[in-house]
Amino acid sequence: MSEASLWSTFGAAVRRDLLLAMRRKSDVLTTLFFFVIVASLFPLGIGPETDMLRRIAPGVLWVGALLATMLSLSRLFAADYIDGTLEQMALSAVPLGVLVAGKVTAHWLLAGLPLALLAPILGLQFDMAPRALAVLVASLVIGTPVLSLIGAIGAALTLGVRGGGVLVSLLVLPLYVPVLIFGAGAVEADISGLGASAHLSLLAAMLALAGFFAPWATTAALRIALE
Amino acid sequence: MLEADNLECVRGERSLFRGLSFQLDRGQCLLVQGSNGSGKTSLLRMLCGLLAPARGTVRWRGQPIAALGDAYRRELTYCGHHSAVKEELSAAENVELAAALAGRPVSKKATRSMLAKAGLRRREDLPVRVLSQGQKRRVALARVLLAGSALWLLDEPVTALDADAVKWLAGEIDHHVERGGLAVLTSHQDLPLAAGPAQTLRLDQ
């Protein structure tokens, strides 16, 4: 199998999931609305105490993004599992890992990337400084792919299990904690003048690690689910 | 070419079949029969490598399929109970994307002419959601026929098909076998194959 055909299959997997999401927009919008609502309720609940809001902003926005990503995990493989598409993917001449990587990429484009782009607008409600907003976007752009990659393992492991949604949260949350700490930490470090580069580098290291191992682990979990 | 050696299938605590062996050569068609729950689908899933047999091996060109991996998958097409057809996509999109994901991209023109042969002319661009059960099945079969692989594994391919479509499918299988292809089918209905199946396997004993 040539490298070009691996890439074209990867591209087809991404395109297919994006096309399906466009035909079923409500799924994607649910995630975004959830994020917007969670992030907007805090300023409303706390009131106009700008010091307090500025301090909690990175944490609240990151927790919101994390929960919104988790909300969208269940649809990653479930529909394909039920209608037999996943079976066909497992029988593809292309390694299943390539197709899984394509699906995870599509998931990030539909969940993580929009969250990162929305975050600065929501950050304004917390009176965040422009510089802090830029760091927030950077940390989300690096961090949310890690959430999608790790989440894919959880989604694959709980495939076909009743009450899988709750189980995914239990499985995946502990693994999300480091991402949350360094993601929100990056913004806080920047605000306090320490510079965000150390945190962002660690996030990038997590991304490299997850990018390497997660598709492999997800593939193994999917093969078990299909037996 | 395709060889099953002493296969045993265990689902839960029940053994569905054991000591099952057969050999299928180029240009042969195997019809698997048996009552509901006798393990027909499990056998087909074993043959395509989705299910590991409790005992025994499946061989393709003399080598165990587990060792062949992608090289074996490149030569087979499986059409299961679940037709892997997306309701939101049109018939043409379904066939094209499924082919691309399988690593065997097909042209738009080939897709359209195959869908026309499958009796879906002028319905290529409708979302599959609005098609009937039998028409969805035709979309799934069009994918199998377009793949052009050597081994077809078809699980209940004629379910929900009308008489014309059954005749069309039987003709396609005949053609495939004549060209030296292999086919393994499960079916409760009789398929009007020109030469009849070369082998029949009953799973009820």
Interface residues (C-beta under 8 A of the other chain):
Chain A: M1 S5 S8 T9 A12 A13 R15 R16 L19 L20 R23 R24 I82 D83 G84 T85 E87 Q88 M89 A90 L91 S92 A93 V94 P95 L99 L226 E227
Chain B: C48 G49 L50 L51 A52 D70 R73 R74 L76 T77 Y78 G80 H81 H82 S83 A84 V85 K86 E88 L89 E93 L97 A98 A100 L101 A102 G103 R104 P105 P127
